[in-house]
């Protein structure tokens, strides 16, 4: 999952995509507006953001509980 191979290495995908799933009847319009502003803010900093490296993660569901460090500039 997420590029992890059975031997413990990672295979970088050709494209990194993000999916934003929003359950119905749970969030108000103000919640959606807040998320929209946050995504626009991050997109505005895309030239300054370099990404993160996973430094520690469990074998299962690592995307929820992984520990990250920033990549060098």
PyMOL Python script that loads the backbone (N, CA, C, O; Angstrom):
from pymol import cmd

cmd.read_pdbstr("""\
ATOM      1  N   UNK A   1       0.836  -1.183   0.000  1.00  0.00           N
ATOM      2  CA  UNK A   1       0.000   0.000   0.000  1.00  0.00           C
ATOM      3  C   UNK A   1       0.879   1.244   0.000  1.00  0.00           C
ATOM      4  O   UNK A   1       1.859   1.307   0.743  1.00  0.00           O
ATOM      5  N   UNK A   2       0.547   2.221  -0.811  1.00  0.00           N
ATOM      6  CA  UNK A   2       1.253   3.492  -0.885  1.00  0.00           C
ATOM      7  C   UNK A   2       2.718   3.306  -1.253  1.00  0.00           C
ATOM      8  O   UNK A   2       3.582   3.970  -0.680  1.00  0.00           O
ATOM      9  N   UNK A   3       3.012   2.429  -2.185  1.00  0.00           N
ATOM     10  CA  UNK A   3       4.371   2.258  -2.677  1.00  0.00           C
ATOM     11  C   UNK A   3       5.190   1.227  -1.942  1.00  0.00           C
ATOM     12  O   UNK A   3       6.273   0.866  -2.403  1.00  0.00           O
ATOM     13  N   UNK A   4       4.707   0.734  -0.803  1.00  0.00           N
ATOM     14  CA  UNK A   4       5.455  -0.257  -0.036  1.00  0.00           C
ATOM     15  C   UNK A   4       5.493  -1.597  -0.752  1.00  0.00           C
ATOM     16  O   UNK A   4       4.464  -2.092  -1.211  1.00  0.00           O
ATOM     17  N   UNK A   5       6.691  -2.189  -0.847  1.00  0.00           N
ATOM     18  CA  UNK A   5       6.873  -3.482  -1.488  1.00  0.00           C
ATOM     19  C   UNK A   5       7.021  -4.565  -0.421  1.00  0.00           C
ATOM     20  O   UNK A   5       7.357  -4.251   0.721  1.00  0.00           O
ATOM     21  N   UNK A   6       6.780  -5.834  -0.763  1.00  0.00           N
ATOM     22  CA  UNK A   6       6.895  -6.916   0.223  1.00  0.00           C
ATOM     23  C   UNK A   6       8.270  -7.020   0.883  1.00  0.00           C
ATOM     24  O   UNK A   6       8.376  -7.476   2.021  1.00  0.00           O
ATOM     25  N   UNK A   7       9.330  -6.597   0.171  1.00  0.00           N
ATOM     26  CA  UNK A   7      10.682  -6.693   0.745  1.00  0.00           C
ATOM     27  C   UNK A   7      11.037  -5.496   1.632  1.00  0.00           C
ATOM     28  O   UNK A   7      12.162  -5.406   2.125  1.00  0.00           O
ATOM     29  N   UNK A   8      10.088  -4.578   1.839  1.00  0.00           N
ATOM     30  CA  UNK A   8      10.328  -3.428   2.709  1.00  0.00           C
ATOM     31  C   UNK A   8      10.750  -2.166   1.986  1.00  0.00           C
ATOM     32  O   UNK A   8      10.774  -1.092   2.588  1.00  0.00           O
ATOM     33  N   UNK A   9      11.081  -2.268   0.712  1.00  0.00           N
ATOM     34  CA  UNK A   9      11.447  -1.080  -0.054  1.00  0.00           C
ATOM     35  C   UNK A   9      10.182  -0.370  -0.522  1.00  0.00           C
ATOM     36  O   UNK A   9       9.073  -0.881  -0.370  1.00  0.00           O
ATOM     37  N   UNK A  10      10.370   0.817  -1.092  1.00  0.00           N
ATOM     38  CA  UNK A  10       9.238   1.567  -1.622  1.00  0.00           C
ATOM     39  C   UNK A  10       9.450   1.843  -3.094  1.00  0.00           C
ATOM     40  O   UNK A  10      10.565   2.132  -3.527  1.00  0.00           O
ATOM     41  N   UNK A  11       8.385   1.756  -3.857  1.00  0.00           N
ATOM     42  CA  UNK A  11       8.414   2.077  -5.274  1.00  0.00           C
ATOM     43  C   UNK A  11       7.645   3.378  -5.458  1.00  0.00           C
ATOM     44  O   UNK A  11       6.450   3.448  -5.172  1.00  0.00           O
ATOM     45  N   UNK A  12       8.327   4.391  -5.931  1.00  0.00           N
ATOM     46  CA  UNK A  12       7.700   5.706  -6.100  1.00  0.00           C
ATOM     47  C   UNK A  12       6.746   5.649  -7.291  1.00  0.00           C
ATOM     48  O   UNK A  12       7.147   5.240  -8.381  1.00  0.00           O
ATOM     49  N   UNK A  13       5.495   6.054  -7.100  1.00  0.00           N
ATOM     50  CA  UNK A  13       4.538   6.017  -8.207  1.00  0.00           C
ATOM     51  C   UNK A  13       4.830   7.121  -9.227  1.00  0.00           C
ATOM     52  O   UNK A  13       5.496   8.108  -8.915  1.00  0.00           O
ATOM     53  N   UNK A  14       4.328   6.942 -10.429  1.00  0.00           N
ATOM     54  CA  UNK A  14       4.509   7.953 -11.482  1.00  0.00           C
ATOM     55  C   UNK A  14       3.832   9.268 -11.105  1.00  0.00           C
ATOM     56  O   UNK A  14       4.338  10.344 -11.423  1.00  0.00           O
ATOM     57  N   UNK A  15       2.681   9.178 -10.424  1.00  0.00           N
ATOM     58  CA  UNK A  15       1.964  10.372  -9.975  1.00  0.00           C
ATOM     59  C   UNK A  15       1.499  10.152  -8.544  1.00  0.00           C
ATOM     60  O   UNK A  15       1.051   9.061  -8.193  1.00  0.00           O
ATOM     61  N   UNK A  16       1.604  11.186  -7.720  1.00  0.00           N
ATOM     62  CA  UNK A  16       1.056  11.152  -6.374  1.00  0.00           C
ATOM     63  C   UNK A  16      -0.250  11.931  -6.390  1.00  0.00           C
ATOM     64  O   UNK A  16      -0.251  13.137  -6.632  1.00  0.00           O
ATOM     65  N   UNK A  17      -1.343  11.261  -6.138  1.00  0.00           N
ATOM     66  CA  UNK A  17      -2.652  11.894  -6.159  1.00  0.00           C
ATOM     67  C   UNK A  17      -3.249  11.897  -4.762  1.00  0.00           C
ATOM     68  O   UNK A  17      -2.930  11.038  -3.940  1.00  0.00           O
ATOM     69  N   UNK A  18      -4.109  12.856  -4.500  1.00  0.00           N
ATOM     70  CA  UNK A  18      -4.796  12.961  -3.216  1.00  0.00           C
ATOM     71  C   UNK A  18      -6.291  12.899  -3.478  1.00  0.00           C
ATOM     72  O   UNK A  18      -6.812  13.560  -4.376  1.00  0.00           O
ATOM     73  N   UNK A  19      -6.959  12.103  -2.687  1.00  0.00           N
ATOM     74  CA  UNK A  19      -8.413  12.005  -2.792  1.00  0.00           C
ATOM     75  C   UNK A  19      -9.017  12.570  -1.524  1.00  0.00           C
ATOM     76  O   UNK A  19      -8.625  12.192  -0.420  1.00  0.00           O
ATOM     77  N   UNK A  20      -9.957  13.464  -1.676  1.00  0.00           N
ATOM     78  CA  UNK A  20     -10.663  14.044  -0.542  1.00  0.00           C
ATOM     79  C   UNK A  20     -12.083  13.497  -0.554  1.00  0.00           C
ATOM     80  O   UNK A  20     -12.901  13.891  -1.386  1.00  0.00           O
ATOM     81  N   UNK A  21     -12.370  12.597   0.361  1.00  0.00           N
ATOM     82  CA  UNK A  21     -13.707  12.004   0.454  1.00  0.00           C
ATOM     83  C   UNK A  21     -14.467  12.682   1.583  1.00  0.00           C
ATOM     84  O   UNK A  21     -13.965  12.786   2.703  1.00  0.00           O
ATOM     85  N   UNK A  22     -15.662  13.138   1.293  1.00  0.00           N
ATOM     86  CA  UNK A  22     -16.465  13.863   2.277  1.00  0.00           C
ATOM     87  C   UNK A  22     -17.782  13.123   2.481  1.00  0.00           C
ATOM     88  O   UNK A  22     -18.602  13.056   1.565  1.00  0.00           O
ATOM     89  N   UNK A  23     -17.994  12.565   3.679  1.00  0.00           N
ATOM     90  CA  UNK A  23     -19.263  11.869   3.938  1.00  0.00           C
ATOM     91  C   UNK A  23     -20.438  12.858   3.907  1.00  0.00           C
ATOM     92  O   UNK A  23     -20.318  14.002   4.345  1.00  0.00           O
ATOM     93  N   UNK A  24     -21.536  12.402   3.397  1.00  0.00           N
ATOM     94  CA  UNK A  24     -22.729  13.258   3.341  1.00  0.00           C
ATOM     95  C   UNK A  24     -23.293  13.496   4.730  1.00  0.00           C
ATOM     96  O   UNK A  24     -23.181  12.651   5.618  1.00  0.00           O
ATOM     97  N   UNK A  25     -23.899  14.656   4.899  1.00  0.00           N
ATOM     98  CA  UNK A  25     -24.637  15.031   6.119  1.00  0.00           C
ATOM     99  C   UNK A  25     -23.801  15.014   7.395  1.00  0.00           C
ATOM    100  O   UNK A  25     -24.341  14.860   8.491  1.00  0.00           O
ATOM    101  N   UNK A  26     -22.509  15.169   7.260  1.00  0.00           N
ATOM    102  CA  UNK A  26     -21.661  15.198   8.448  1.00  0.00           C
ATOM    103  C   UNK A  26     -21.051  16.580   8.637  1.00  0.00           C
ATOM    104  O   UNK A  26     -20.918  17.055   9.765  1.00  0.00           O
ATOM    105  N   UNK A  27     -20.685  17.219   7.547  1.00  0.00           N
ATOM    106  CA  UNK A  27     -19.997  18.498   7.608  1.00  0.00           C
ATOM    107  C   UNK A  27     -20.898  19.621   7.112  1.00  0.00           C
ATOM    108  O   UNK A  27     -21.739  19.425   6.235  1.00  0.00           O
ATOM    109  N   UNK A  28     -20.701  20.809   7.695  1.00  0.00           N
ATOM    110  CA  UNK A  28     -21.467  21.978   7.262  1.00  0.00           C
ATOM    111  C   UNK A  28     -20.705  22.692   6.153  1.00  0.00           C
ATOM    112  O   UNK A  28     -19.564  22.346   5.849  1.00  0.00           O
ATOM    113  N   UNK A  29     -21.332  23.671   5.564  1.00  0.00           N
ATOM    114  CA  UNK A  29     -20.673  24.452   4.515  1.00  0.00           C
ATOM    115  C   UNK A  29     -19.442  25.160   5.057  1.00  0.00           C
ATOM    116  O   UNK A  29     -18.462  25.328   4.331  1.00  0.00           O
ATOM    117  N   UNK A  30     -19.471  25.577   6.309  1.00  0.00           N
ATOM    118  CA  UNK A  30     -18.292  26.255   6.877  1.00  0.00           C
ATOM    119  C   UNK A  30     -17.110  25.291   7.003  1.00  0.00           C
ATOM    120  O   UNK A  30     -15.961  25.707   6.860  1.00  0.00           O
ATOM    121  N   UNK A  31     -17.376  24.017   7.266  1.00  0.00           N
ATOM    122  CA  UNK A  31     -16.295  23.032   7.280  1.00  0.00           C
ATOM    123  C   UNK A  31     -15.659  22.923   5.888  1.00  0.00           C
ATOM    124  O   UNK A  31     -14.435  22.917   5.756  1.00  0.00           O
ATOM    125  N   UNK A  32     -16.493  22.838   4.869  1.00  0.00           N
ATOM    126  CA  UNK A  32     -16.004  22.712   3.488  1.00  0.00           C
ATOM    127  C   UNK A  32     -15.239  23.967   3.088  1.00  0.00           C
ATOM    128  O   UNK A  32     -14.198  23.873   2.437  1.00  0.00           O
ATOM    129  N   UNK A  33     -15.739  25.140   3.467  1.00  0.00           N
ATOM    130  CA  UNK A  33     -15.041  26.395   3.164  1.00  0.00           C
ATOM    131  C   UNK A  33     -13.658  26.424   3.808  1.00  0.00           C
ATOM    132  O   UNK A  33     -12.694  26.874   3.190  1.00  0.00           O
ATOM    133  N   UNK A  34     -13.559  25.947   5.040  1.00  0.00           N
ATOM    134  CA  UNK A  34     -12.280  25.916   5.746  1.00  0.00           C
ATOM    135  C   UNK A  34     -11.284  25.004   5.018  1.00  0.00           C
ATOM    136  O   UNK A  34     -10.130  25.380   4.808  1.00  0.00           O
ATOM    137  N   UNK A  35     -11.731  23.822   4.643  1.00  0.00           N
ATOM    138  CA  UNK A  35     -10.853  22.886   3.929  1.00  0.00           C
ATOM    139  C   UNK A  35     -10.431  23.481   2.586  1.00  0.00           C
ATOM    140  O   UNK A  35      -9.274  23.353   2.185  1.00  0.00           O
ATOM    141  N   UNK A  36     -11.356  24.123   1.898  1.00  0.00           N
ATOM    142  CA  UNK A  36     -11.037  24.760   0.620  1.00  0.00           C
ATOM    143  C   UNK A  36      -9.958  25.822   0.792  1.00  0.00           C
ATOM    144  O   UNK A  36      -9.016  25.880   0.002  1.00  0.00           O
ATOM    145  N   UNK A  37     -10.084  26.656   1.809  1.00  0.00           N
ATOM    146  CA  UNK A  37      -9.075  27.694   2.067  1.00  0.00           C
ATOM    147  C   UNK A  37      -7.720  27.076   2.407  1.00  0.00           C
ATOM    148  O   UNK A  37      -6.681  27.580   1.980  1.00  0.00           O
ATOM    149  N   UNK A  38      -7.733  25.992   3.169  1.00  0.00           N
ATOM    150  CA  UNK A  38      -6.474  25.327   3.528  1.00  0.00           C
ATOM    151  C   UNK A  38      -5.792  24.736   2.295  1.00  0.00           C
ATOM    152  O   UNK A  38      -4.577  24.862   2.140  1.00  0.00           O
ATOM    153  N   UNK A  39      -6.560  24.095   1.421  1.00  0.00           N
ATOM    154  CA  UNK A  39      -5.989  23.504   0.202  1.00  0.00           C
ATOM    155  C   UNK A  39      -5.439  24.596  -0.708  1.00  0.00           C
ATOM    156  O   UNK A  39      -4.363  24.437  -1.284  1.00  0.00           O
ATOM    157  N   UNK A  40      -6.161  25.698  -0.843  1.00  0.00           N
ATOM    158  CA  UNK A  40      -5.679  26.815  -1.661  1.00  0.00           C
ATOM    159  C   UNK A  40      -4.402  27.402  -1.056  1.00  0.00           C
ATOM    160  O   UNK A  40      -3.481  27.764  -1.788  1.00  0.00           O
ATOM    161  N   UNK A  41      -4.341  27.498   0.277  1.00  0.00           N
ATOM    162  CA  UNK A  41      -3.139  28.004   0.942  1.00  0.00           C
ATOM    163  C   UNK A  41      -1.930  27.118   0.709  1.00  0.00           C
ATOM    164  O   UNK A  41      -0.838  27.619   0.439  1.00  0.00           O
ATOM    165  N   UNK A  42      -2.108  25.804   0.812  1.00  0.00           N
ATOM    166  CA  UNK A  42      -1.008  24.870   0.569  1.00  0.00           C
ATOM    167  C   UNK A  42      -0.585  24.924  -0.902  1.00  0.00           C
ATOM    168  O   UNK A  42       0.609  24.902  -1.203  1.00  0.00           O
ATOM    169  N   UNK A  43      -1.541  24.993  -1.806  1.00  0.00           N
ATOM    170  CA  UNK A  43      -1.219  25.085  -3.230  1.00  0.00           C
ATOM    171  C   UNK A  43      -0.413  26.347  -3.520  1.00  0.00           C
ATOM    172  O   UNK A  43       0.454  26.344  -4.394  1.00  0.00           O
ATOM    173  N   UNK A  44      -0.694  27.418  -2.796  1.00  0.00           N
ATOM    174  CA  UNK A  44       0.059  28.659  -2.975  1.00  0.00           C
ATOM    175  C   UNK A  44       1.498  28.569  -2.497  1.00  0.00           C
ATOM    176  O   UNK A  44       2.328  29.392  -2.884  1.00  0.00           O
ATOM    177  N   UNK A  45       1.808  27.583  -1.663  1.00  0.00           N
ATOM    178  CA  UNK A  45       3.169  27.394  -1.152  1.00  0.00           C
ATOM    179  C   UNK A  45       3.901  26.242  -1.839  1.00  0.00           C
ATOM    180  O   UNK A  45       4.962  25.824  -1.375  1.00  0.00           O
ATOM    181  N   UNK A  46       3.350  25.725  -2.935  1.00  0.00           N
ATOM    182  CA  UNK A  46       3.884  24.514  -3.539  1.00  0.00           C
ATOM    183  C   UNK A  46       5.352  24.620  -3.944  1.00  0.00           C
ATOM    184  O   UNK A  46       6.059  23.612  -3.940  1.00  0.00           O
ATOM    185  N   UNK A  47       5.819  25.796  -4.289  1.00  0.00           N
ATOM    186  CA  UNK A  47       7.228  25.948  -4.674  1.00  0.00           C
ATOM    187  C   UNK A  47       8.163  25.887  -3.468  1.00  0.00           C
ATOM    188  O   UNK A  47       9.353  25.613  -3.623  1.00  0.00           O
ATOM    189  N   UNK A  48       7.640  26.137  -2.279  1.00  0.00           N
ATOM    190  CA  UNK A  48       8.461  26.117  -1.062  1.00  0.00           C
ATOM    191  C   UNK A  48       8.365  24.796  -0.299  1.00  0.00           C
ATOM    192  O   UNK A  48       9.165  24.542   0.602  1.00  0.00           O
ATOM    193  N   UNK A  49       7.407  23.968  -0.646  1.00  0.00           N
ATOM    194  CA  UNK A  49       7.221  22.697   0.054  1.00  0.00           C
ATOM    195  C   UNK A  49       7.984  21.596  -0.675  1.00  0.00           C
ATOM    196  O   UNK A  49       7.834  21.433  -1.886  1.00  0.00           O
ATOM    197  N   UNK A  50       8.793  20.848   0.049  1.00  0.00           N
ATOM    198  CA  UNK A  50       9.632  19.826  -0.558  1.00  0.00           C
ATOM    199  C   UNK A  50       9.146  18.411  -0.314  1.00  0.00           C
ATOM    200  O   UNK A  50       9.582  17.492  -1.008  1.00  0.00           O
ATOM    201  N   UNK A  51       8.282  18.210   0.621  1.00  0.00           N
ATOM    202  CA  UNK A  51       7.789  16.876   0.919  1.00  0.00           C
ATOM    203  C   UNK A  51       8.355  16.346   2.217  1.00  0.00           C
ATOM    204  O   UNK A  51       9.126  17.018   2.901  1.00  0.00           O
ATOM    205  N   UNK A  52       7.961  15.135   2.544  1.00  0.00           N
ATOM    206  CA  UNK A  52       8.354  14.512   3.805  1.00  0.00           C
ATOM    207  C   UNK A  52       8.770  13.071   3.564  1.00  0.00           C
ATOM    208  O   UNK A  52       8.339  12.438   2.601  1.00  0.00           O
ATOM    209  N   UNK A  53       9.596  12.576   4.434  1.00  0.00           N
ATOM    210  CA  UNK A  53      10.054  11.187   4.412  1.00  0.00           C
ATOM    211  C   UNK A  53       9.475  10.483   5.634  1.00  0.00           C
ATOM    212  O   UNK A  53       9.466  11.037   6.733  1.00  0.00           O
ATOM    213  N   UNK A  54       8.997   9.270   5.437  1.00  0.00           N
ATOM    214  CA  UNK A  54       8.499   8.480   6.567  1.00  0.00           C
ATOM    215  C   UNK A  54       9.711   7.928   7.312  1.00  0.00           C
ATOM    216  O   UNK A  54      10.545   7.235   6.730  1.00  0.00           O
ATOM    217  N   UNK A  55       9.801   8.239   8.597  1.00  0.00           N
ATOM    218  CA  UNK A  55      10.927   7.768   9.397  1.00  0.00           C
ATOM    219  C   UNK A  55      10.558   6.592  10.289  1.00  0.00           C
ATOM    220  O   UNK A  55      11.426   5.809  10.677  1.00  0.00           O
ATOM    221  N   UNK A  56       9.290   6.464  10.613  1.00  0.00           N
ATOM    222  CA  UNK A  56       8.837   5.371  11.470  1.00  0.00           C
ATOM    223  C   UNK A  56       7.375   5.106  11.154  1.00  0.00           C
ATOM    224  O   UNK A  56       6.562   6.027  11.086  1.00  0.00           O
ATOM    225  N   UNK A  57       7.049   3.816  10.959  1.00  0.00           N
ATOM    226  CA  UNK A  57       5.664   3.489  10.635  1.00  0.00           C
ATOM    227  C   UNK A  57       5.383   2.031  10.957  1.00  0.00           C
ATOM    228  O   UNK A  57       6.258   1.178  10.807  1.00  0.00           O
ATOM    229  N   UNK A  58       4.164   1.743  11.401  1.00  0.00           N
ATOM    230  CA  UNK A  58       3.787   0.346  11.628  1.00  0.00           C
ATOM    231  C   UNK A  58       3.565  -0.360  10.292  1.00  0.00           C
ATOM    232  O   UNK A  58       3.429   0.292   9.256  1.00  0.00           O
ATOM    233  N   UNK A  59       3.529  -1.657  10.316  1.00  0.00           N
ATOM    234  CA  UNK A  59       3.339  -2.435   9.085  1.00  0.00           C
ATOM    235  C   UNK A  59       1.954  -2.209   8.482  1.00  0.00           C
ATOM    236  O   UNK A  59       1.809  -2.166   7.260  1.00  0.00           O
ATOM    237  N   UNK A  60       0.950  -2.068   9.320  1.00  0.00           N
ATOM    238  CA  UNK A  60      -0.414  -1.889   8.830  1.00  0.00           C
ATOM    239  C   UNK A  60      -0.891  -0.454   9.088  1.00  0.00           C
ATOM    240  O   UNK A  60      -0.587   0.133  10.127  1.00  0.00           O
ATOM    241  N   UNK A  61      -1.627   0.088   8.147  1.00  0.00           N
ATOM    242  CA  UNK A  61      -2.224   1.428   8.256  1.00  0.00           C
ATOM    243  C   UNK A  61      -1.195   2.502   8.579  1.00  0.00           C
ATOM    244  O   UNK A  61      -1.450   3.383   9.400  1.00  0.00           O
ATOM    245  N   UNK A  62      -0.052   2.433   7.945  1.00  0.00           N
ATOM    246  CA  UNK A  62       1.014   3.382   8.262  1.00  0.00           C
ATOM    247  C   UNK A  62       0.659   4.820   7.914  1.00  0.00           C
ATOM    248  O   UNK A  62       1.202   5.746   8.516  1.00  0.00           O
ATOM    249  N   UNK A  63      -0.230   5.027   6.966  1.00  0.00           N
ATOM    250  CA  UNK A  63      -0.596   6.388   6.577  1.00  0.00           C
ATOM    251  C   UNK A  63      -1.354   7.119   7.680  1.00  0.00           C
ATOM    252  O   UNK A  63      -1.485   8.341   7.623  1.00  0.00           O
ATOM    253  N   UNK A  64      -1.859   6.394   8.689  1.00  0.00           N
ATOM    254  CA  UNK A  64      -2.547   7.039   9.800  1.00  0.00           C
ATOM    255  C   UNK A  64      -1.610   7.398  10.948  1.00  0.00           C
ATOM    256  O   UNK A  64      -1.816   8.409  11.619  1.00  0.00           O
ATOM    257  N   UNK A  65      -0.588   6.586  11.180  1.00  0.00           N
ATOM    258  CA  UNK A  65       0.227   6.761  12.387  1.00  0.00           C
ATOM    259  C   UNK A  65       1.715   6.901  12.105  1.00  0.00           C
ATOM    260  O   UNK A  65       2.520   6.764  13.026  1.00  0.00           O
ATOM    261  N   UNK A  66       2.104   7.165  10.880  1.00  0.00           N
ATOM    262  CA  UNK A  66       3.514   7.290  10.535  1.00  0.00           C
ATOM    263  C   UNK A  66       4.121   8.558  11.152  1.00  0.00           C
ATOM    264  O   UNK A  66       3.421   9.526  11.451  1.00  0.00           O
ATOM    265  N   UNK A  67       5.447   8.517  11.331  1.00  0.00           N
ATOM    266  CA  UNK A  67       6.203   9.686  11.799  1.00  0.00           C
ATOM    267  C   UNK A  67       7.005  10.181  10.591  1.00  0.00           C
ATOM    268  O   UNK A  67       7.642   9.386   9.900  1.00  0.00           O
ATOM    269  N   UNK A  68       6.973  11.483  10.339  1.00  0.00           N
ATOM    270  CA  UNK A  68       7.600  12.067   9.154  1.00  0.00           C
ATOM    271  C   UNK A  68       8.714  13.030   9.540  1.00  0.00           C
ATOM    272  O   UNK A  68       8.754  13.551  10.655  1.00  0.00           O
ATOM    273  N   UNK A  69       9.626  13.253   8.581  1.00  0.00           N
ATOM    274  CA  UNK A  69      10.606  14.345   8.711  1.00  0.00           C
ATOM    275  C   UNK A  69      10.665  15.055   7.355  1.00  0.00           C
ATOM    276  O   UNK A  69      10.501  14.416   6.315  1.00  0.00           O
ATOM    277  N   UNK A  70      10.899  16.371   7.361  1.00  0.00           N
ATOM    278  CA  UNK A  70      10.926  17.089   6.083  1.00  0.00           C
ATOM    279  C   UNK A  70      12.128  16.689   5.237  1.00  0.00           C
ATOM    280  O   UNK A  70      13.204  16.404   5.763  1.00  0.00           O
ATOM    281  N   UNK A  71      11.935  16.672   3.923  1.00  0.00           N
ATOM    282  CA  UNK A  71      13.041  16.416   3.009  1.00  0.00           C
ATOM    283  C   UNK A  71      13.936  17.649   2.954  1.00  0.00           C
ATOM    284  O   UNK A  71      13.457  18.769   3.130  1.00  0.00           O
ATOM    285  N   UNK A  72      15.229  17.455   2.711  1.00  0.00           N
ATOM    286  CA  UNK A  72      16.118  18.623   2.630  1.00  0.00           C
ATOM    287  C   UNK A  72      15.750  19.522   1.443  1.00  0.00           C
ATOM    288  O   UNK A  72      15.253  19.052   0.419  1.00  0.00           O
ATOM    289  N   UNK A  73      16.003  20.800   1.605  1.00  0.00           N
ATOM    290  CA  UNK A  73      15.651  21.777   0.566  1.00  0.00           C
ATOM    291  C   UNK A  73      16.559  21.715  -0.635  1.00  0.00           C
ATOM    292  O   UNK A  73      16.381  22.479  -1.584  1.00  0.00           O
TER     293      UNK A  73
END
""", "prot")
cmd.dss("prot")
cmd.show_as("cartoon", "prot")
cmd.util.cbc("prot")
cmd.orient("prot")
